C-alpha cells in the first residue's frame, strides 16, 4: 500500500510516458507501455556467423535478445539509452538479455565485460551504453562486471556505412585485454556484451582478445541484432 502511494506521487510529480508511442504509463511500467512492449520482436535465431567463429575457437556461443528493425518499437529505447544516457533503459534491456542467458546456460559465468568505446569517443559522450546493459545482465546472473577489461588500441571510424568485409578490416587488431585485468580473465567464463550486433566484427574481435588472454567459456551477446543493409 505504501509503495503504491509513493508510485502515484512520483507519477503525479514526474508524469511518465512511453518512449515508443507517447502514451501515459503507470508506475508498474518503465519507459514502455504494455502494448509496445508486446511488439518487441525476440531474436530466436542463430547469428549467421556463429558456427564459423565457434569452429575457430573465438566464441562458445552467441545470442541477442531482440531484433532491431528501423522505425520499430526497439529503436526509441536504444536511442534513449545511447544518446540520452538513460541508464535504466539499458539495465531493463540487460535484464531481458540476462534471463535469456540464464535459460540457455548450464555453467555459471564469472565476468560480464562490455565492448569498450575508444577513449576519445568516451570522453566526448562521458559514458558507454554497453555498461548499462552489462549491469542489467548482472542483476540476473550475478557475475562481476568489469568495464575496463578490454581496451581499444586505436581509434576506428564508424562501422555504419561499411560492408561486412570493410567492418572486419576496420576493427582488426583494434582491441586488447587491459594488462591490469589480465589476471582476472585467465580461466574465467566470460560474457562479452554490446548494444547491437550486426556482422559481429567488433564483438568478435573483443572475444578473440579475451580468449587469447586465457579465458574459458566466452559468449558474445547483445541487446539487439540488426541485419546489415547497405545502400545501393
Order of alpha helices (4+ residues) and beta strands (2+ residues): alpha-alpha-alpha-beta-alpha-alpha-beta-alpha-alpha-beta-beta-alpha-beta-alpha-beta-alpha-beta
